[in-house]
């Protein structure tokens, strides 16, 4: 008997596979095995592995939704709102962040796709809030700002390492546990952005 999979389930399983294996190791045959379809399925339905990867990424980002809450007028509160929302999003969808991190280490058309469609727009949307909240005279380079904001997300997505470093509560155990880890990491990042992040003094664009 053939089990009919929904489009959502196919793309979620595809995301899991790409996040765990990386693009190159996720062969069409292995993707089919993990999804639960025959090895011709990806090419027949999506055209190619790359087209399937794009569909998976678009689906995963769309599934995150959009924060419809109005941003606070106070600059510090607005920055806190954005950073906590970012970290909570990572806690709810760590596979997507694993995929992005993996792709960010390779100069490929897949990184171009992520950067042009999602990463650059997200940075452009966040920069005005950071500028408003930064201490007077602070100049934070955009690349460093990105890695400050996203680097600490490793504490969410690298759960096996976190346990080896002494974490006793698994971030994957419940929504409350994931949210608690996300909020703790966001608070550490905000303490740096709101306080000592004044060097190097390179102008923001």
Beta strands, then each sheet from edge to edge (+ up, - down):
end
